[in-house]
Amino acid sequence: MNPRTLHTQLRVGDRARLKKTHPCGSRDWEVLRLGTEVKLRCVGCGHLVSLPRAKLATVLKEIVPPAG
């Protein structure tokens, strides 16, 4: 699968694993909102960020579906 199109398969509630770690040590982010920008919450510390989809496509490594 092409990593550039991976961001198109995101759903609210998924966990996005990014290439770089957050300063808190976590690489997993929970998807809170989708649109032209994607709102993410760090699983480790709860920090909130909004990224444009184009930027997310460059930093996204994989999608981890929610458990259950």
N, C-alpha and C positions, 0 to 999 in steps of 0.2 A: 504494500500500500504506500502511496506517495505521501510523505510527511507534510507536504504543502496542503493537501486536501483533508488532512486529519481533523482540522478544526471545524469542518462542515458537519461532522458527525457528533458534535457535542450536544448534550441535553442538560437541562437544569437538574442538578443533583449528582452529576458525574464528578469524578475527581480527575483533574488534569495534572499529569506529572510533567514538570518542566525540566529543561536541560540543566539549569543552574539551581543551586540551593538558595533558599531564603536565608538571611542572616540568623534566623532562629534554628536553622539546621534542617528544616523540612523542604521537600521537593514537591509535595502534593498540595493542590489547591482545589477547593470545592467550587463548582460553577453555580452561581446564584442567579444570574440574569444573562440572557442572550439578546443580542440586537446588533447594531453596528459596532457597539463596544460590548465586551464580555466582562461581567463583574465577577471577581474571584475572591475567595476568602482562604487565607493560609490555614491549613489543617493544624499546624503546629502552634501558632500564636494568635490566630484570629484576625490578622491584618487584612484590610480590604483594599483591593486595587481594581481599577477599570482599565482594560487594554483594548485598543482597536483590534479588530479581527486580523488585520494584516500583520500586526506585531505579534499577536498570539500564534499565528501560523509559523513564525520563525523560531519561537522559543518553546513550542510544545513538543514533547518527546512521545508521550502516549496518553491514551484515555483509559482510566480505570473505572469500569461501571460500578454503580453503588451496590453494596452487599444487600441481598434480599430481594 
